[in-house]
Amino acid sequence: MGYSAHHVRGRIRYKIPGLRDSETLAHDIHRALQELDGIRRVEIRPSSNSLIVHYDPDRIDDEQVAAHLGTRSRREARPHPVDRILSDDALTGNLSHYGAVFGRAAFKVALQQAVTGGLNSIVRTALVRG
């Protein structure tokens, strides 16, 4: 979900997390906005995860544009930075990967300690009997 970063009558700039990494998302947003009556021009700026919408304020308002995009307007609370970070699919994928790596490493350490403890027990038993 994105949010309105700047708004003046007839022009809104949105921040859309993930826009930089997805040409499909950019294309879908552009196409969806062009379908709305009153949209004059849509600028996609992937490098800054920004979307600029120029609209005719006599035909459509900023709340209608925001509702169509499923974004939050500037009047609503801006998302917490952690929410934006955690919603990024690339980061979520990385966290899953690191979780799996950590899990394998923890299992390896636990297995190594169990084997070492078992071998030490066998050696102690052999020395006592021996």
Secondary structure by P-SEA (a helix, b strand, c coil): ccccccccccbbbbbbccccccaaaaaaaaaaaaaccccccccccccccbbbbbbccccccaaaaaaaacccccccccccaaaaaaacaaaaaaaaaaaaaaaaaaaaaaaaaaaaaaaaaaaaaaaaac
